[in-house]
């Protein structure tokens, strides 16, 4: 299919052919949900932990005699029923990541790209470059294009001025092509791809 190519001045500067295999796939909510859950689970640190009885510092002495005191028998002051004692079945350091087939991950990325194309939320730029490292200049250009909540994906070599200028603009993310992912595509309203990014994504996903 044909797609219009614009520049940062919001003017049409040509068109390019985009593959139906990458940008024309019918999106499925279940596939996209599985992919987002996989990404969010993988990024969890999993470093929450509590101490078991063997990790609590304290005496190993038996608190009182087994019999004859009239109180319940106890074996350790580090047991969970005592103040500053252990935690039973508490969280431990773990990895929350789970498996998801590579074919499903690639299909989900195609579906995320296709959903933006189908809803008219995909814009293709000729290039994402700035002569000067000025956030004000980039903010004005994005405002002229009507972009307030946007993910911009460039080729493998990001323009340093453009990437740094975008850092201080709220709800604007800039990624290289190899960092393109389903979660970031879906969490922003509009997806902007450069011609270079389109070519590299199509080569990767076809």
MIDRENTI-883185 format. One record per residue: residue number from 1; residue in three letters; x, y, z of N, C-alpha, C in turn. Coordinates in pm, 1 decimal, padded with zeros to 6 digits. Layout:
<rs>
pos,code,n_x,n_y,n_z,ca_x,ca_y,ca_z,c_x,c_y,c_z
NUM,ALA,X,Y,Z,X,Y,Z,X,Y,Z
...
</rs>
This chain:
<rs>
pos,code,n_x,n_y,n_z,ca_x,ca_y,ca_z,c_x,c_y,c_z
1,UNK,00084.3,-00119.3,00000.0,00000.0,00000.0,00000.0,00087.7,00124.0,00000.0
2,UNK,00033.2,00234.9,-00045.5,00105.4,00360.9,-00050.4,00081.7,00441.0,00077.2
3,UNK,00186.5,00508.7,00122.9,00174.8,00594.3,00240.6,00239.5,00728.7,00210.3
4,UNK,00178.3,00834.8,00259.0,00229.4,00970.4,00238.1,00349.0,00994.3,00329.1
5,UNK,00449.2,01063.7,00276.4,00567.9,01100.6,00354.8,00564.7,01250.7,00378.7
6,UNK,00581.6,01290.3,00505.7,00582.6,01432.1,00542.3,00718.4,01472.4,00597.5
7,UNK,00737.7,01604.0,00610.5,00856.7,01653.6,00679.8,00814.3,01719.4,00810.9
8,UNK,00911.1,01771.6,00885.7,00881.2,01832.5,01015.1,00804.3,01963.5,01003.9
9,UNK,00790.5,02013.1,00883.1,00709.6,02133.5,00860.9,00565.4,02097.4,00829.9
10,UNK,00533.0,01967.7,00841.1,00398.2,01916.0,00815.4,00355.6,01931.6,00669.5
11,UNK,00453.0,01921.8,00579.8,00424.7,01929.1,00437.0,00453.6,01794.7,00372.0
12,UNK,00370.0,01756.6,00274.6,00391.9,01632.0,00203.1,00511.4,01646.5,00109.4
13,UNK,00603.2,01550.2,00118.7,00724.3,01556.2,00035.9,00738.4,01432.5,-00052.7
14,UNK,00633.1,01350.2,-00057.1,00639.6,01231.2,-00141.3,00556.2,01118.8,-00083.6
15,UNK,00584.6,00998.0,-00129.4,00514.4,00880.1,-00080.1,00608.9,00760.8,-00085.7
16,UNK,00572.7,00653.8,-00015.8,00653.4,00532.2,-00019.9,00562.3,00410.9,-00005.3
17,UNK,00611.1,00299.1,-00052.5,00536.6,00174.3,-00046.6,00563.6,00105.7,00087.7
18,UNK,00454.5,00069.9,00157.8,00469.8,-00005.8,00282.7,00402.6,-00141.6,00266.1
19,UNK,00460.6,-00243.7,00328.9,00416.2,-00381.0,00308.2,00289.3,-00412.5,00386.7
20,UNK,00193.5,-00478.7,00320.5,00072.3,-00524.9,00389.3,00106.4,-00628.1,00496.0
21,UNK,00213.9,-00703.2,00473.8,00255.2,-00806.9,00568.8,00294.2,-00747.2,00703.8
22,UNK,00340.5,-00621.1,00702.4,00385.9,-00555.3,00825.4,00283.3,-00454.6,00876.2
23,UNK,00220.7,-00380.2,00784.7,00130.8,-00271.6,00824.3,-00016.4,-00298.5,00791.9
24,UNK,-00046.4,-00419.3,00742.5,-00184.0,-00448.5,00706.6,-00240.2,-00572.2,00774.2
25,UNK,-00183.4,-00608.5,00889.2,-00228.4,-00727.9,00962.1,-00350.0,-00692.1,01048.3
26,UNK,-00446.3,-00782.0,01055.8,-00565.0,-00760.0,01140.2,-00525.8,-00773.8,01287.6
27,UNK,-00538.6,-00666.5,01368.0,-00497.8,-00673.5,01509.4,-00588.1,-00766.5,01590.4
28,UNK,-00528.5,-00835.6,01685.6,-00603.7,-00921.0,01778.6,-00570.9,-00878.8,01920.7
29,UNK,-00675.3,-00850.1,01998.3,-00656.4,-00802.1,02135.5,-00581.0,-00903.9,02221.3
30,UNK,-00608.8,-01034.1,02202.2,-00546.0,-01134.8,02287.2,-00394.9,-01141.5,02264.3
31,UNK,-00353.3,-01130.0,02138.3,-00209.7,-01133.7,02107.7,-00139.5,-01010.5,02165.5
32,UNK,-00198.2,-00893.2,02146.6,-00139.2,-00769.5,02198.5,-00133.7,-00771.6,02351.4
33,UNK,-00237.5,-00826.1,02414.9,-00240.0,-00834.9,02560.9,-00130.6,-00927.3,02612.0
34,UNK,-00113.3,-01040.2,02547.4,-00006.6,-01134.3,02587.9,00130.7,-01068.2,02576.2
35,UNK,00151.2,-00990.8,02469.3,00280.2,-00927.3,02448.2,00306.3,-00818.9,02552.4
36,UNK,00207.1,-00735.6,02581.2,00224.1,-00629.4,02681.4,00250.0,-00690.1,02819.0
37,UNK,00175.7,-00795.3,02854.6,00198.2,-00862.1,02983.1,00337.4,-00921.8,02990.9
38,UNK,00386.0,-00977.5,02879.7,00521.2,-01034.5,02874.5,00626.3,-00926.2,02896.5
39,UNK,00608.2,-00810.9,02830.0,00703.9,-00701.3,02846.3,00705.0,-00648.1,02989.2
40,UNK,00587.5,-00626.0,03046.9,00579.8,-00569.6,03181.6,00631.6,-00667.6,03286.6
41,UNK,00606.8,-00796.8,03265.0,00657.8,-00897.4,03359.0,00809.8,-00905.7,03352.2
42,UNK,00863.2,-00892.1,03231.6,01008.2,-00903.8,03212.4,01083.7,-00787.4,03275.7
43,UNK,01020.9,-00668.9,03280.8,01090.5,-00551.7,03333.9,01080.2,-00541.0,03486.8
44,UNK,00996.9,-00624.3,03549.5,00985.1,-00619.9,03695.3,01115.9,-00661.8,03760.0
45,UNK,01158.7,-00588.6,03862.9,01287.9,-00616.5,03925.6,01282.8,-00741.9,04011.7
46,UNK,01170.0,-00767.4,04077.5,01156.9,-00888.9,04157.7,01250.9,-00894.1,04276.6
47,UNK,01292.2,-00777.5,04327.9,01390.1,-00776.6,04437.7,01325.5,-00759.3,04575.2
48,UNK,01192.6,-00775.5,04585.1,01124.5,-00768.3,04713.3,01151.9,-00897.6,04790.0
49,UNK,01176.7,-00886.8,04920.4,01211.7,-01004.8,04998.7,01183.4,-00982.7,05145.9
50,UNK,01155.7,-01091.2,05216.1,01143.5,-01089.6,05361.5,01236.7,-01196.1,05418.7
51,UNK,01262.2,-01188.1,05548.5,01356.1,-01281.2,05612.3,01283.8,-01399.6,05674.4
52,UNK,01339.8,-01518.1,05648.4,01292.7,-01638.8,05714.5,01361.3,-01653.2,05849.1
53,UNK,01324.7,-01756.6,05925.0,01378.4,-01772.3,06060.4,01529.8,-01793.4,06062.0
54,UNK,01583.1,-01854.3,05956.2,01727.4,-01878.5,05951.4,01806.8,-01751.2,05921.5
55,UNK,01738.0,-01645.8,05874.2,01806.5,-01520.1,05839.1,01793.6,-01413.0,05946.9
56,UNK,01708.2,-01435.7,06046.5,01689.6,-01338.2,06154.1,01807.3,-01346.2,06250.4
57,UNK,01864.0,-01229.7,06284.0,01972.6,-01228.3,06382.9,01912.9,-01230.4,06522.7
58,UNK,01968.7,-01310.7,06610.5,01916.5,-01322.9,06746.3,01963.1,-01452.3,06811.1
59,UNK,01920.9,-01470.8,06932.9,01965.2,-01587.7,07008.1,01903.6,-01716.5,06955.5
60,UNK,01973.9,-01825.6,06978.6,01921.3,-01958.2,06945.2,01874.8,-02030.9,07071.4
61,UNK,01880.1,-01959.9,07181.2,01842.5,-02020.5,07310.3,01691.3,-02043.6,07317.3
62,UNK,01653.6,-02151.4,07377.7,01511.5,-02178.6,07400.3,01459.0,-02078.1,07503.4
63,UNK,01346.4,-02008.5,07471.8,01300.3,-01900.1,07559.3,01274.0,-01941.7,07703.7
64,UNK,01208.2,-02054.8,07722.1,01182.5,-02106.6,07857.8,01166.1,-02257.0,07851.5
65,UNK,01155.7,-02314.7,07967.4,01148.4,-02461.2,07976.3,01027.6,-02514.3,07901.0
66,UNK,01042.4,-02636.8,07851.1,00935.5,-02697.4,07773.0,00808.3,-02716.2,07857.1
67,UNK,00826.7,-02758.0,07985.5,00710.8,-02789.9,08068.1,00717.0,-02714.8,08201.0
68,UNK,00604.3,-02700.5,08263.2,00598.7,-02649.9,08398.9,00580.8,-02500.4,08414.5
69,UNK,00579.7,-02424.2,08306.8,00567.5,-02278.2,08319.5,00422.9,-02231.5,08307.0
70,UNK,00336.1,-02315.5,08253.9,00197.9,-02275.7,08230.5,00177.9,-02201.0,08100.6
71,UNK,00285.5,-02179.9,08029.9,00276.3,-02110.2,07900.7,00293.9,-02209.1,07786.0
72,UNK,00257.9,-02165.8,07668.5,00275.3,-02251.5,07550.6,00422.9,-02277.6,07526.7
73,UNK,00451.8,-02395.8,07477.5,00592.2,-02430.8,07451.0,00646.6,-02348.5,07334.4
74,UNK,00770.4,-02305.4,07347.1,00836.4,-02226.0,07242.8,00977.7,-02277.6,07221.5
75,UNK,01022.4,-02268.6,07094.1,01157.1,-02316.1,07063.5,01253.0,-02205.5,07025.2
76,UNK,01200.3,-02087.8,06987.2,01289.7,-01979.8,06942.3,01219.4,-01844.9,06952.0
77,UNK,01296.5,-01743.4,06990.8,01242.7,-01606.9,06993.5,01238.5,-01545.0,06853.4
78,UNK,01297.1,-01617.0,06758.0,01298.8,-01566.4,06620.2,01179.2,-01617.2,06539.7
79,UNK,01090.5,-01690.7,06603.5,00970.4,-01742.4,06537.0,00876.2,-01627.8,06499.7
80,UNK,00789.1,-01648.3,06403.0,00703.1,-01539.8,06353.3,00603.2,-01485.6,06454.9
81,UNK,00569.6,-01562.5,06556.4,00472.2,-01512.3,06652.9,00531.0,-01408.6,06748.1
82,UNK,00664.3,-01394.0,06747.8,00728.6,-01295.9,06835.0,00760.2,-01167.4,06758.0
83,UNK,00763.4,-01057.8,06829.7,00801.3,-00929.4,06771.3,00942.7,-00938.3,06714.3
84,UNK,00961.5,-00881.1,06596.5,01088.5,-00885.3,06522.6,01124.5,-01026.8,06477.0
85,UNK,01023.9,-01113.3,06473.3,01049.0,-01249.6,06428.0,01042.1,-01262.9,06276.7
86,UNK,01045.9,-01385.8,06229.8,01048.6,-01414.1,06086.1,00912.4,-01389.3,06022.5
87,UNK,00910.7,-01390.3,05889.8,00786.2,-01381.0,05812.5,00765.5,-01514.8,05742.6
88,UNK,00645.0,-01568.3,05758.1,00615.3,-01698.3,05697.4,00556.9,-01678.4,05557.1
89,UNK,00609.6,-01750.2,05462.3,00562.4,-01747.1,05322.8,00564.3,-01605.2,05264.1
90,UNK,00662.9,-01524.1,05303.9,00675.8,-01389.5,05249.8,00736.3,-01390.9,05111.1
91,UNK,00737.4,-01274.9,05041.1,00795.4,-01268.7,04906.7,00946.8,-01289.8,04908.3
92,UNK,00998.0,-01352.8,04806.4,01141.5,-01377.5,04792.3,01190.1,-01320.1,04659.7
93,UNK,01318.8,-01292.9,04649.9,01377.5,-01244.6,04524.3,01351.8,-01347.0,04414.6
94,UNK,01292.3,-01301.4,04304.5,01258.3,-01393.6,04196.9,01253.7,-01319.8,04064.1
95,UNK,01253.3,-01396.4,03957.2,01239.7,-01343.0,03821.9,01095.1,-01361.3,03777.8
96,UNK,01027.5,-01251.4,03741.9,00886.4,-01259.0,03702.7,00867.7,-01291.5,03554.4
97,UNK,00976.2,-01297.9,03478.8,00965.9,-01320.1,03333.9,00908.8,-01458.6,03303.5
98,UNK,00835.7,-01466.3,03192.5,00785.1,-01594.6,03146.0,00808.6,-01604.7,02995.5
99,UNK,00791.9,-01722.2,02942.5,00822.6,-01746.1,02801.9,00708.5,-01699.9,02710.9
100,UNK,00747.2,-01650.3,02593.2,00652.3,-01618.5,02487.6,00723.2,-01646.5,02355.2
101,UNK,00665.7,-01730.5,02270.2,00734.7,-01768.0,02145.9,00773.3,-01645.9,02061.3
102,UNK,00886.1,-01657.0,01995.2,00934.7,-01546.5,01912.4,00836.5,-01512.6,01800.9
103,UNK,00770.4,-01612.0,01744.9,00672.9,-01588.2,01638.4,00556.9,-01501.6,01688.7
104,UNK,00515.9,-01524.7,01813.3,00406.5,-01446.0,01871.5,00453.3,-01302.7,01895.3
105,UNK,00576.9,-01285.0,01939.3,00630.8,-01151.3,01965.3,00640.0,-01070.3,01835.9
106,UNK,00685.9,-01133.8,01729.3,00695.0,-01064.7,01599.8,00556.2,-01032.7,01544.8
107,UNK,00462.3,-01126.1,01561.8,00325.3,-01103.1,01515.5,00262.1,-00986.4,01591.8
108,UNK,00288.1,-00979.1,01723.2,00232.2,-00871.3,01804.1,00285.7,-00735.7,01759.2
109,UNK,00413.9,-00729.2,01723.2,00471.9,-00603.3,01675.1,00409.8,-00562.5,01541.4
110,UNK,00387.7,-00659.4,01453.0,00319.6,-00629.2,01326.7,00178.1,-00577.0,01353.1
111,UNK,00108.8,-00639.6,01447.9,-00028.1,-00597.6,01479.8,-00032.3,-00457.7,01540.2
112,UNK,00066.0,-00425.3,01624.8,00070.6,-00292.0,01685.1,00092.0,-00185.8,01577.1
113,UNK,00182.3,-00212.8,01483.3,00206.4,-00120.0,01372.3,00081.3,-00108.6,01284.2
114,UNK,00017.9,-00222.4,01258.6,-00100.7,-00224.3,01172.4,-00217.7,-00149.7,01236.6
115,UNK,-00229.9,-00159.1,01370.7,-00340.8,-00091.3,01437.7,-00327.7,00059.9,01425.5
116,UNK,-00205.2,00111.1,01429.6,-00184.2,00255.2,01412.4,-00214.8,00297.7,01269.0
117,UNK,-00175.0,00213.6,01173.0,-00202.5,00242.8,01032.3,-00353.3,00240.1,01005.7
118,UNK,-00422.7,00141.2,01063.6,-00566.1,00125.2,01038.7,-00648.4,00239.9,01097.3
119,UNK,-00602.1,00296.6,01209.0,-00677.2,00404.8,01275.0,-00629.0,00544.1,01232.8
120,UNK,-00539.0,00550.6,01136.2,-00489.2,00680.5,01088.2,-00395.5,00749.3,01185.2
121,UNK,-00334.7,00670.8,01274.3,-00244.6,00726.9,01375.2,-00097.9,00703.2,01340.8
122,UNK,-00070.0,00670.3,01216.1,00067.6,00647.8,01171.2,00109.6,00760.2,01077.8
123,UNK,00223.0,00822.3,01109.0,00279.3,00929.0,01025.3,00420.4,00887.8,00986.2
124,UNK,00453.1,00906.2,00858.8,00588.3,00875.1,00810.7,00660.0,01005.2,00777.7
125,UNK,00778.3,01023.1,00839.4,00861.2,01141.7,00816.2,00975.0,01108.6,00721.1
126,UNK,01018.2,01208.9,00646.7,01134.9,01185.3,00561.5,01260.8,01167.4,00646.2
127,UNK,01272.8,01247.4,00754.3,01385.1,01232.0,00847.3,01352.6,01303.4,00978.1
128,UNK,01417.2,01259.6,01085.4,01398.4,01321.7,01217.4,01533.0,01380.1,01259.9
129,UNK,01558.8,01502.1,01209.8,01687.2,01566.5,01238.1,01665.7,01713.3,01269.8
130,UNK,01751.6,01764.6,01357.9,01750.0,01906.8,01393.3,01889.3,01963.7,01375.4
131,UNK,01894.5,02086.3,01321.2,02025.3,02152.2,01305.4,02078.7,02199.0,01440.8
132,UNK,01987.1,02243.6,01529.2,02026.8,02294.3,01661.1,01960.0,02213.8,01770.9
133,UNK,02031.6,02198.8,01880.5,01977.0,02124.7,01994.4,01888.5,02219.3,02075.7
134,UNK,01767.2,02240.9,02029.3,01674.3,02333.0,02094.5,01539.2,02264.6,02114.7
135,UNK,01503.0,02241.7,02240.7,01374.5,02179.3,02271.4,01258.8,02266.0,02223.4
136,UNK,01273.5,02398.2,02235.6,01167.8,02490.9,02195.9,01135.1,02477.1,02047.5
137,UNK,01239.4,02461.4,01965.1,01220.1,02447.9,01819.6,01143.8,02319.4,01787.4
138,UNK,01186.0,02208.0,01849.7,01119.8,02079.8,01824.3,00975.7,02081.8,01875.4
139,UNK,00953.6,02141.4,01992.6,00817.8,02149.4,02048.6,00724.9,02226.5,01955.0
140,UNK,00776.8,02332.9,01894.9,00696.5,02412.2,01802.5,00662.2,02332.2,01676.7
141,UNK,00758.4,02255.3,01626.7,00734.5,02173.8,01507.0,00630.6,02064.7,01534.4
142,UNK,00642.0,01999.0,01652.0,00546.0,01894.6,01686.7,00406.3,01952.4,01707.3
143,UNK,00401.3,02073.0,01767.1,00273.0,02138.7,01788.5,00206.9,02174.3,01654.7
144,UNK,00289.1,02214.8,01558.6,00238.3,02247.9,01425.3,00179.3,02124.9,01356.6
145,UNK,00235.2,02007.0,01388.7,00185.1,01882.4,01330.5,00069.7,01823.9,01412.5
146,UNK,00038.1,01889.0,01524.7,-00070.3,01840.1,01610.5,-00032.9,01717.8,01690.9
147,UNK,00095.5,01704.9,01725.0,00144.3,01587.7,01797.8,00173.1,01625.6,01943.4
148,UNK,00092.1,01574.6,02034.0,00113.3,01602.6,02176.4,00142.1,01476.4,02256.2
149,UNK,00102.7,01360.8,02202.3,00126.4,01231.9,02268.1,00176.0,01136.7,02160.2
150,UNK,00307.2,01123.6,02149.4,00363.9,01060.3,02030.1,00489.2,00978.4,02061.1
151,UNK,00505.0,00869.9,01987.6,00628.1,00792.0,01987.0,00692.4,00808.7,01850.1
152,UNK,00817.6,00851.5,01850.2,00891.4,00872.6,01725.2,01000.9,00766.8,01715.3
153,UNK,00998.5,00689.2,01608.1,01098.8,00585.1,01587.2,01180.3,00618.9,01464.0
154,UNK,01311.4,00628.8,01483.3,01403.8,00657.7,01373.5,01482.6,00531.2,01341.3
155,UNK,01576.1,00541.5,01249.4,01660.8,00428.5,01213.8,01755.4,00391.9,01326.7
156,UNK,01849.7,00303.6,01298.4,01940.0,00254.5,01402.5,02029.6,00364.4,01458.9
157,UNK,02057.6,00468.9,01379.1,02140.9,00579.4,01426.3,02054.8,00703.9,01446.8
158,UNK,02020.3,00728.9,01572.7,01937.8,00845.3,01604.9,02016.9,00974.4,01587.3
159,UNK,01948.2,01078.0,01542.8,02009.8,01210.6,01541.1,02019.5,01259.8,01685.0
160,UNK,02140.4,01291.0,01729.7,02163.9,01326.5,01869.6,02088.8,01453.2,01909.4
161,UNK,02089.5,01553.3,01823.0,02018.2,01678.1,01853.9,01868.6,01653.9,01871.4
162,UNK,01811.2,01573.0,01783.3,01667.4,01545.5,01788.4,01632.0,01468.1,01915.0
163,UNK,01710.0,01364.3,01945.0,01680.4,01280.1,02061.6,01690.4,01358.9,02191.9
164,UNK,01794.6,01442.6,02203.8,01813.0,01520.0,02327.1,01708.3,01631.1,02339.7
165,UNK,01671.3,01691.2,02227.8,01571.1,01798.4,02231.5,01435.0,01745.3,02274.3
166,UNK,01407.7,01617.3,02247.0,01277.1,01559.0,02279.6,01266.4,01515.0,02425.4
167,UNK,01378.4,01509.2,02495.6,01376.8,01454.5,02632.1,01289.2,01533.9,02728.0
168,UNK,01286.6,01666.3,02713.5,01213.9,01749.8,02808.4,01069.6,01778.1,02766.2
169,UNK,01023.9,01715.4,02658.1,00886.1,01737.0,02613.9,00799.0,01624.7,02669.5
170,UNK,00698.0,01657.9,02749.2,00612.8,01553.1,02808.3,00540.1,01472.1,02701.2
171,UNK,00525.6,01342.8,02726.3,00449.4,01251.4,02639.7,00507.8,01239.6,02499.4
172,UNK,00637.7,01266.3,02486.3,00706.9,01246.9,02358.4,00824.8,01153.3,02382.3
173,UNK,00823.8,01038.1,02315.6,00932.5,00939.9,02328.1,01001.4,00924.7,02193.5
174,UNK,01133.2,00903.7,02198.9,01211.7,00880.9,02077.0,01291.3,00751.9,02095.3
175,UNK,01279.0,00661.4,01998.6,01348.9,00532.7,02005.1,01417.1,00502.5,01873.0
176,UNK,01526.9,00426.0,01876.5,01582.0,00373.4,01751.2,01498.9,00254.8,01704.3
177,UNK,01517.1,00214.2,01580.2,01435.5,00105.6,01524.2,01448.6,-00023.0,01604.8
178,UNK,01569.2,-00054.2,01653.3,01587.8,-00178.8,01727.3,01518.0,-00176.6,01863.7
179,UNK,01475.7,-00058.1,01908.5,01404.7,-00047.7,02035.4,01253.2,-00046.0,02019.3
180,UNK,01203.7,-00058.0,01896.8,01058.5,-00056.4,01872.5,00992.9,-00172.7,01945.4
181,UNK,00888.9,-00143.8,02023.1,00822.3,-00248.8,02099.8,00673.3,-00219.1,02111.0
182,UNK,00596.2,-00322.4,02137.2,00449.8,-00313.4,02138.0,00399.6,-00219.7,02246.9
183,UNK,00454.0,-00232.2,02367.8,00404.0,-00152.3,02480.6,00417.3,-00003.0,02452.5
184,UNK,00535.5,00041.0,02407.6,00556.2,00183.8,02382.3,00472.6,00233.8,02264.5
185,UNK,00452.2,00148.8,02164.7,00369.2,00188.5,02049.8,00224.7,00210.9,02093.4
186,UNK,00173.2,00121.2,02176.5,00032.6,00129.5,02217.2,00006.9,00237.0,02321.5
187,UNK,00106.4,00269.0,02403.5,00082.5,00365.2,02511.8,00081.4,00510.0,02462.4
188,UNK,00129.9,00534.9,02342.3,00124.4,00668.9,02283.8,00015.6,00675.3,02177.4
189,UNK,-00045.9,00790.9,02164.5,-00159.7,00807.8,02074.5,-00119.2,00796.9,01927.9
190,UNK,-00008.4,00861.1,01891.5,00035.4,00865.3,01751.1,00173.0,00801.1,01739.0
191,UNK,00192.9,00727.2,01631.5,00323.3,00666.9,01601.4,00383.3,00737.5,01480.3
192,UNK,00505.7,00788.0,01495.0,00576.0,00853.1,01385.0,00699.0,00769.5,01350.6
193,UNK,00708.3,00728.2,01225.2,00823.2,00651.7,01175.8,00895.8,00731.6,01069.0
194,UNK,01026.4,00729.0,01070.9,01101.3,00788.2,00960.4,01107.7,00686.3,00846.0
195,UNK,01140.7,00733.3,00727.2,01152.6,00642.1,00612.7,01256.2,00534.0,00642.8
196,UNK,01364.3,00574.2,00706.9,01470.0,00479.9,00742.2,01416.8,00372.9,00836.6
197,UNK,01335.8,00414.0,00935.3,01279.2,00319.3,01031.1,01183.2,00222.7,00963.0
198,UNK,01101.4,00273.9,00869.6,01007.4,00188.3,00797.3,01082.9,00079.6,00720.6
199,UNK,01188.1,00119.8,00651.2,01266.3,00023.2,00572.3,01328.1,-00083.6,00661.7
200,UNK,01383.0,-00040.7,00776.4,01448.0,-00137.1,00865.9,01346.0,-00228.0,00935.0
201,UNK,01230.0,-00174.2,00972.5,01125.5,-00255.7,01033.8,01071.1,-00357.8,00935.4
202,UNK,01051.3,-00316.8,00810.4,01001.1,-00408.3,00709.9,01102.0,-00520.8,00681.6
203,UNK,01228.0,-00486.7,00681.7,01331.3,-00587.7,00660.9,01334.6,-00686.6,00777.1
204,UNK,01308.2,-00636.9,00896.4,01311.3,-00719.1,01017.5,01186.8,-00806.2,01032.8
205,UNK,01070.6,-00758.2,00984.9,00944.2,-00824.7,01014.0,00881.2,-00897.5,00896.8
206,UNK,00934.6,-00878.0,00777.3,00869.7,-00939.3,00660.4,00887.9,-01091.4,00659.1
</rs>
